[in-house]
């Protein structure tokens, strides 16, 4: 078997790939531009990808290709009509980052809720050294206890966030954009009710036609002006122009994003005009990337590929 890693850097430089060399010839590329895909997989039996487009244009000359392993959960980059027609097996990995994405959700929320950037800057600037008081309270903040936490998408990550929110003393409500999730442990409400009643709104839903730009300016205007919005799901769930307008006009208190419509961030992204990082926090798609989560991911990638090699079906996706 010839195996080609097309985006190994997306797994992190601290990950080890030794076990994959047991399979035969292995070629590892840190990153691959779209125009180089065809050349690099021309004689590959199996490839591992993360975000690169896998369709007729990129795969048509890969005559030996039998397997595509997606080193992620999302498979929006796969043209399943084409891979199914070719009989190319596609696998993905789910559930490896549930705990750390929930953790990052709360890290962002608490950073914004307690104005931690402002207070950190206050101390590091030397102002606290010159203060006549032991306590500086120029930015007031509230407890999570007693607040309503609204969750959009109650899958595995959404459920974990709900559990933690309850530990903090929050009342949890949720809506299911797909209509598939019905959970008796938490109160299900419609989308508009969730926006109107929540003090924190966090997004954990997959990207679909139904959720594309679900959070637009009108949606933000339905939220409390004191509310915090968090998106750790998919960038295009949020209309970034709408979010910029909502923050600029103070329709919501703050927003934390780990995902954007275009990644890396576009130079003309309207959110770059907001320089008040006490109200806007953006992290570069790292919510999933704890060492433990990436180790689990690579373990699952290996087990998927090994199962395919042995003629077994494991985490196979058909669109």
Number of C-alpha atoms within 10 A of each C-alpha: 13 17 24 22 22 24 21 20 16 16 19 14 9 10 13 11 12 8 9 14 12 9 13 10 13 18 15 15 12 13 15 16 9 11 9 12 18 15 12 17 24 16 16 20 19 24 24 22 22 21 16 19 17 21 15 15 10 18 19 14 14 19 13 15 23 17 21 23 24 23 26 24 16 16 21 14 14 21 15 20 12 15 22 14 8 15 12 18 19 27 24 23 24 14 13 21 23 19 19 20 25 24 18 21 23 18 14 24 23 15 16 25 24 16 19 15 15 17 17 10 12 14 14 10 10 10 12 16 12 8 11 9 8 7 8 14 7 9 10 9 11 9 12 20 13 13 19 21 26 31 28 23 23 25 18 16 24 22 20 17 26 24 16 14 22 17 12 14 15 21 20 22 23 29 24 20 18 12 8 10 14 13 13 7 11 16 13 20 15 12 17 12 16 24 27 17 19 24 24 27 24 26 23 26 23 19 17 15 9 11 17 16 19 18 21 19 20 12 19 22 20 16 24 17 18 14 22 25 26 25 24 25 25 22 20 18 25 24 18 20 13 20 25 21 17 22 20 14 12 15 19 22 22 26 27 23 24 22 24 24 16 11 10 10 14 12 9 8 14 14 20 13 10 12 9 11 16 18 21 21 18 18 14 12 17 13 24 22 19 15 14 13 19 21 18 16 24 19 14 20 21 17 14 22 26 16 14 20 14 8 9 11 15 17 18 16 17 15 12
